[in-house]
Amino acid sequence: MNVRRTLLGFLLFAASIVSLLALPSIASAQGCALCVTQAAQGGNRFIEALRSGILVLVFPPMAISIGLIYVSWRKRNSFRQ
């Protein structure tokens, strides 16, 4: 049983590494020419608004994810028999 759990953990780790290596190619495709042009033509106020908008869109999902991980970590032993 212990070998099976170790093998499953290793396979999950390997799958996560492979998926993370695939992400940069996907992420670099998101910078369309129109967005880059609009950001370059905008003034300082536009750039600051863009940065704050990015922060507003990033932090709530990250906080929710961290909260779910924390709750599942705290409750991990309550489901074992």
C-alpha positions in Angstrom: 0.0 0.0 0.0 2.9 2.4 0.8 4.6 1.7 -2.5 1.3 2.4 -4.3 0.9 5.8 -2.5 4.5 6.7 -3.2 4.1 5.9 -6.9 0.9 7.9 -7.1 2.5 10.9 -5.5 5.4 10.7 -7.9 3.1 10.4 -10.9 1.1 13.5 -9.7 4.4 15.4 -9.2 5.6 14.5 -12.7 2.3 15.4 -14.3 2.3 18.8 -12.5 5.9 19.5 -13.7 4.9 18.6 -17.3 1.9 20.9 -17.2 3.9 23.7 -15.7 6.4 23.4 -18.5 3.6 23.7 -21.1 2.2 26.9 -19.6 4.8 29.4 -20.8 3.9 28.8 -24.4 0.2 29.2 -23.7 0.8 32.4 -21.6 3.0 34.0 -24.2 0.2 33.6 -26.7 -2.0 35.9 -24.6 -0.2 39.1 -25.6 -2.0 40.2 -28.7 -0.7 43.0 -30.8 -3.8 45.2 -30.2 -3.4 45.0 -26.4 0.3 45.8 -26.6 -0.4 48.8 -28.9 -3.1 50.1 -26.7 -0.9 49.8 -23.6 2.0 51.5 -25.3 -0.1 54.4 -26.5 -1.7 55.0 -23.1 -0.3 57.5 -20.7 0.8 57.0 -17.1 -2.8 57.0 -15.8 -3.8 54.3 -18.2 -0.9 52.1 -17.3 -1.6 52.5 -13.5 -5.2 51.6 -14.1 -4.2 48.6 -16.1 -1.9 47.5 -13.3 -4.5 47.9 -10.6 -7.0 46.0 -12.8 -4.6 43.1 -13.1 -4.2 43.1 -9.3 -8.0 43.2 -8.8 -8.4 40.2 -11.2 -5.6 38.1 -9.7 -5.9 38.4 -6.0 -9.5 37.1 -5.3 -9.0 33.8 -7.1 -5.7 33.4 -5.4 -7.2 34.1 -2.0 -10.0 31.6 -2.7 -7.5 28.9 -3.8 -5.3 29.5 -0.7 -8.4 29.3 1.5 -9.6 26.0 -0.1 -6.1 24.5 0.3 -6.0 25.6 3.9 -9.4 24.1 4.7 -8.6 20.9 3.0 -5.3 20.7 4.8 -7.0 21.2 8.2 -9.7 18.6 7.4 -7.4 16.0 5.8 -7.5 13.5 8.7 -11.3 13.7 9.4 -12.1 11.5 6.4 -9.7 8.7 7.1 -11.2 5.5 8.7 
